[in-house]
């Protein structure tokens, strides 16, 4: 039987794991020093201090949700298999090691490397439907940042069929 990602009840976990593996590999290939290897929940990421990170950047990946790109559109027998937009966030936590430091440049380098190397890459699963990661937007997070930690985020999206119960 052929594996179809959009019918997998663990689809979000599969996609999150793919994004985690890709972000970690991209950072390593770009020689960006990630003091703590691995990725945390966003809540756990916010609890980390500069000392916890040993003065190195950390990342968090999380699923933000799905939406129908054609909300309110008519449904017919021919277009019943709609597509969904599945959105994920990558958050960078960059410790501030001294006032006016260039740590923010480490964050902007990581954002650029991710944007350049992840956009358009297919999810690494053996499935006839292989969605590709699409860059949506990025931004500094000034309301979450403080004098000891800077936060930046990127949004990534995949388009997948919405699975309906097989008859």
BELQUI-V171548 format. One line per field, one symbol per residue. psi: psi as a letter, one per 20 degrees, with the letter a starting at -180 (. if undefined). A space follows every 50 residues. Layout:
psi->???
//
This chain:
psi->pppogiipikgggggggggggggggggghjkpoohoqrqrqhghghiqrh hhikjqqrqqpqphrqqpilpiqqprhhkhnrqqoppqppppooqohqpj rkhhhgghggggggghihpipqpmqnqhonqqpppgrqqqmhhhqaiipp pqqqpqqqpqqopqpp.
//
